[in-house]
Amino acid sequence: MAYKRIRKGKVQWLAEVRVMVQGRMVRKTKICSSKTEALKWELEIKENLQKQNTRMTNSEFSVEQEPTCAKWATAYLEFCQDRVTPRVWQEKKDALERFFKGSSPDMLVKEITSELAMNKLKKRRQETTGYQANKDLVHLKAAWNWGQKYLSGWPQVPNPFNLPKFPYKKWTKYVPPIEDVEKVLDVMRPRDKTMLLFLLHTGARKNEVFNLKWKDVDFANNQVWLTTRKRRGGMEERDTVPLTSELRQALLNLRAESGQYEHVFVTKEGKPYKDRSAWLPRACKKAGVKTFRFHAIRHLTASWLDAHNVPLTTIQRILRHRNPHTTARYLHELRGVQVDLDAIFSRKKPAKILEFKKEKASNE
């Protein structure tokens, strides 16, 4: 029976015919501009059924197939493949595999209940920590929201992963004093020392350093382009960070030694690094200082700038942080001010803030 509804201020008439197909009630509808048109459409459908004198088949009325968990997980991971970093994609894949371990691949999405989700995540917490269980919860909730938005036949039920997070003990990240970093620099070979200097003087992330290429280093303008995918939607963005004179000279020396390779920091075989998990702990042990790792250097850079009274907005620009309440957009260069990083890291004189002209964003 046709009925009236209002959408975005406009009056619409929804024509509707219901029919049994293979024991299931199937509904077919059409949006019309008037009641007359809606009634006419319904009458035509009913007349066709009478003429055929047979039940409607699936070819005449499409029956949306409810998605299985296997279909959902596969489609979601394919969607995320080029939209998140490889590390995050692997986390999503592992979270889904853990959740569906022991389940049939033909299990329907609608069979997932909040009770099932809670029990699975409780087990994850018991095996690891509340923090790890919460990470899985975030990925599973996002996967459900994606399926609800993009997959046809999705069950119209609340997200079963809308669960409270598990409590966990939050460990304070160890940030080494600058003196310990200097001791580690003293025991490193020149190539490794340059990498650690780069981390300290730019606040770069580990993968930004591993992926750095010589074409990204602009010696003429004393700046370096860093590429990240830690943005909403996994979009790659390039930002500039100024080079200190010490880091610039170290990079020039490194280029004279291994400039024939595309990447700045390479292995003995000339290939870019994928992981150096043992590098800093080994160097810390050699220098006789407490172990610190890659991301601790980024925190140290921030705290060192803050200790020199550098404005918070400038620190955010150097570290290329984004305010979570603002829309993600390209930031191609530092704007407004540039910190005198030489003064800060050399500790020879008070830090200054230098004004410089804005340049047009690169089209690269």
C-alpha positions in Angstrom: 0.0 0.0 0.0 1.3 3.4 -0.9 2.0 5.9 1.8 3.3 9.4 2.1 6.6 10.5 3.7 8.7 13.7 3.9 12.4 13.6 3.1 14.5 16.8 3.2 11.4 18.9 3.2 10.0 17.2 0.1 6.8 15.0 -0.1 7.3 11.6 -1.5 5.0 8.6 -2.1 6.4 5.1 -1.4 4.8 2.3 -3.4 5.2 -1.1 -1.9 4.5 -4.7 -2.9 5.2 -7.7 -0.6 5.6 -11.2 -2.0 6.7 -14.6 -0.7 9.8 -16.0 -2.5 11.0 -19.5 -1.5 9.3 -19.2 1.9 10.7 -15.7 2.6 8.8 -12.4 2.5 10.5 -10.1 0.0 9.6 -6.5 -0.2 9.8 -4.4 -3.4 9.4 -0.6 -3.4 9.5 2.4 -5.6 9.6 6.1 -4.7 7.0 8.1 -6.7 6.2 11.8 -6.9 2.4 11.4 -6.4 -0.1 9.1 -4.9 -1.6 8.4 -8.3 1.8 7.3 -9.7 2.4 5.0 -6.6 -1.0 3.3 -6.9 -0.5 2.8 -10.6 2.8 1.2 -10.1 1.5 -1.2 -7.4 -1.4 -2.2 -9.7 0.9 -3.0 -12.6 3.0 -5.2 -10.4 0.0 -7.1 -9.1 -1.4 -7.5 -12.7 1.9 -9.0 -13.9 1.8 -11.5 -11.0 -1.7 -12.5 -11.9 -0.8 -13.0 -15.6 2.2 -15.1 -14.8 0.1 -17.1 -12.3 3.3 -18.1 -10.5 5.3 -17.1 -7.6 7.9 -14.4 -8.0 11.4 -15.7 -8.2 14.7 -14.3 -6.9 15.5 -13.0 -10.4 12.4 -10.8 -10.3 12.8 -9.7 -6.7 16.4 -9.3 -5.5 17.0 -10.9 -2.1 19.9 -9.3 -0.3 22.2 -12.0 1.0 23.2 -11.5 4.6 27.0 -11.1 4.7 29.1 -13.8 6.3 31.9 -12.9 8.7 34.5 -14.1 6.2 33.1 -11.8 3.5 32.9 -8.9 5.8 36.5 -9.3 7.1 37.9 -9.8 3.6 36.1 -6.7 2.2 37.1 -4.5 5.1 40.8 -5.4 4.9 40.8 -4.8 1.1 39.3 -1.4 1.7 41.9 -0.5 4.4 44.9 -1.9 2.3 45.8 1.5 0.8 44.3 3.7 3.4 46.3 2.9 6.5 49.9 2.2 7.3 51.1 -1.4 6.9 51.5 -1.7 10.7 47.9 -0.6 11.3 46.6 -2.9 8.6 48.4 -5.8 10.2 46.9 -4.9 13.5 43.4 -4.9 12.0 44.0 -8.3 10.3 45.3 -9.8 13.5 42.4 -8.5 15.5 39.9 -10.0 13.1 41.7 -13.3 12.9 41.9 -13.6 16.6 38.2 -12.8 17.0 37.0 -15.4 14.4 39.5 -18.1 15.5 37.5 -21.3 15.9 34.4 -19.9 14.1 33.0 -21.2 10.9 33.7 -19.0 7.8 30.0 -19.2 7.0 29.0 -17.6 10.3 26.7 -14.7 9.6 27.4 -11.3 10.9 24.1 -11.1 12.7 25.3 -14.0 14.9 27.8 -11.7 16.6 26.4 -10.5 19.9 27.7 -8.2 22.5 28.0 -11.2 24.8 30.1 -13.1 22.3 32.3 -10.0 21.7 32.8 -9.4 25.4 33.8 -13.0 26.1 36.3 -13.0 23.2 37.9 -9.8 24.3 38.0 -10.9 28.0 40.0 -13.9 26.8 42.3 -11.6 24.9 42.8 -9.5 28.1 43.6 -12.6 30.1 46.2 -13.7 27.6 47.8 -10.3 27.3 46.7 -7.0 28.8 43.7 -4.7 29.0 45.6 -2.4 26.6 45.9 -5.0 23.9 42.3 -6.0 24.3 41.2 -2.4 23.9 43.3 -2.1 20.7 41.4 -5.1 19.3 38.1 -3.6 20.4 38.8 -0.3 18.5 39.6 -2.2 15.3 36.6 -4.5 15.6 34.2 -1.6 16.3 35.6 0.3 13.2 35.2 -2.8 11.0 31.5 -3.2 12.1 30.8 0.5 11.4 32.4 0.2 8.0 30.3 -2.9 7.2 27.1 -1.3 8.3 27.8 1.6 6.0 29.1 -0.1 2.9 27.9 -3.8 2.8 24.4 -4.7 1.5 22.3 -6.9 3.6 23.9 -5.8 6.8 21.7 -6.6 9.8 20.0 -3.6 11.4 21.2 -4.2 14.9 23.4 -2.1 17.2 27.1 -2.5 17.0 28.0 -5.4 19.4 31.4 -3.9 19.9 30.1 -0.8 21.6 31.6 -2.1 24.8 33.3 -0.3 27.7 37.1 -0.4 27.5 39.1 -2.6 29.8 41.1 -1.1 32.7 44.8 -1.4 32.4 47.9 0.0 34.0 49.4 2.8 31.9 53.1 2.8 31.9 55.0 6.1 31.8 57.1 6.3 28.7 60.8 6.6 29.5 62.4 9.7 28.0 66.1 9.8 28.4 68.0 12.9 29.4 69.9 14.6 26.7 73.2 13.7 28.4 72.5 10.0 27.9 71.8 10.5 24.2 75.1 12.3 23.9 76.8 9.4 25.5 75.2 7.0 23.0 76.2 9.3 20.1 79.9 9.2 21.3 80.0 5.4 21.0 78.3 5.2 17.6 79.9 4.9 14.2 79.4 7.9 11.9 76.5 6.4 9.9 74.5 5.4 13.0 75.3 8.7 14.7 73.8 10.6 11.7 70.6 8.6 12.0 70.3 9.3 15.8 71.1 13.0 15.2 68.4 13.1 12.5 65.8 11.6 15.0 66.8 14.1 17.7 67.1 17.3 15.6 63.9 16.8 13.5 61.6 14.8 15.8 61.0 12.4 12.9 59.2 9.2 13.3 61.0 5.9 12.8 59.4 5.1 9.4 59.9 8.6 8.2 63.6 8.1 8.7 63.7 4.7 7.2 61.8 5.9 4.1 63.8 9.1 3.7 65.4 9.6 0.2 68.2 11.9 -0.9 65.7 13.8 -3.1 63.9 14.7 0.1 66.9 16.5 1.5 67.1 20.2 0.4 70.6 21.3 1.3 70.2 24.6 -0.6 67.4 25.7 1.7 68.5 23.8 4.8 65.3 21.8 5.1 64.2 18.2 4.7 60.8 16.8 3.5 59.3 14.1 5.7 56.5 11.9 4.4 53.9 10.4 6.7 50.7 8.4 6.4 49.6 9.0 10.0 46.7 11.0 8.8 43.0 10.3 8.6 42.3 8.0 5.7 45.9 7.0 5.3 46.7 9.8 2.9 50.4 10.5 2.4 51.5 14.0 3.3 54.8 15.8 3.1 56.0 18.3 5.6 59.2 20.3 5.8 61.5 20.5 8.9 64.6 22.8 9.1 68.1 21.3 9.2 70.5 22.3 11.9 74.0 23.0 10.8 75.3 19.9 12.7 72.8 17.6 11.1 73.4 19.2 7.6 77.1 18.5 7.8 76.5 15.0 9.0 74.2 14.3 6.1 76.7 15.8 3.6 79.3 13.4 5.0 76.9 10.5 4.7 76.0 11.4 1.1 79.7 11.5 0.2 79.9 7.9 1.5 76.7 6.3 0.4 75.0 8.9 -1.9 74.8 6.4 -4.7 71.8 4.8 -3.0 68.3 6.2 -3.3 67.6 6.1 0.4 69.5 8.1 2.9 69.9 5.4 5.6 70.6 2.0 4.2 72.0 -1.4 5.4 75.4 -2.8 4.4 73.7 -4.2 1.3 72.4 -0.8 0.3 68.7 -1.5 1.1 66.5 0.8 3.2 65.9 -0.4 6.8 62.6 -2.1 7.7 63.3 -2.5 11.4 66.2 -1.8 13.8 64.7 -2.9 17.1 68.0 -4.0 18.6 70.0 -1.0 17.4 69.4 1.5 20.2 69.3 -1.0 23.1 72.6 -2.3 21.9 74.1 1.2 21.7 72.7 2.1 25.1 74.3 -1.0 26.7 77.6 0.0 25.1 77.3 3.5 26.4 76.3 2.3 29.9 73.0 4.2 30.0 69.4 3.1 30.5 67.8 1.7 27.4 65.6 4.0 25.3 64.0 3.4 21.9 63.0 5.3 18.7 59.9 7.1 19.9 61.5 8.2 23.1 63.7 10.4 21.0 60.7 12.2 19.5 59.4 12.8 23.0 62.9 14.1 24.0 62.9 16.5 21.1 59.5 17.9 22.2 60.6 18.2 25.9 63.9 19.8 24.9 62.2 22.4 22.8 59.7 23.0 25.6 62.5 23.5 28.1 63.8 26.3 25.9 60.4 28.1 26.0 59.6 27.4 22.4 55.8 28.1 21.9 53.6 25.1 21.9 52.2 25.9 18.4 55.8 25.9 17.0 56.6 22.6 18.6 53.5 21.1 17.1 54.6 22.3 13.7 58.1 20.9 14.1 56.7 17.5 15.2 53.9 17.8 12.6 51.1 17.0 15.1 47.5 17.5 14.1 44.8 18.8 16.4 42.3 15.9 16.6 39.4 18.4 16.5 40.4 20.0 13.2 39.9 18.8 9.7 42.9 16.8 8.3 44.6 18.8 5.5 48.0 19.2 3.8 50.7 21.0 5.6 53.6 21.5 3.2 55.8 23.8 5.2 56.3 25.5 8.5 54.5 28.8 8.5 55.1 32.0 10.4 58.2 31.1 12.5 61.2 28.9 12.4 63.0 27.9 15.6 66.8 28.5 15.8 67.4 24.8 16.4 71.1 25.2 16.3 71.0 27.3 19.4 68.7 24.8 21.2 70.6 21.6 20.5 74.1 23.1 20.8 73.2 24.8 24.1 75.7 27.5 23.3 73.3 30.4 23.4 69.6 31.2 24.1 67.1 30.0 21.5 65.7 32.6 19.1 62.6 32.6 17.0 63.3 33.7 13.5 60.7 35.2 11.2 60.7 34.1 7.6 58.6 34.7 4.6 55.9 32.2 3.6 56.5 30.4 0.4 53.9 28.8 -1.9 53.1 25.2 -1.2 54.9 22.7 -3.4 52.9 21.0 -6.1 54.9 17.8 -5.7 
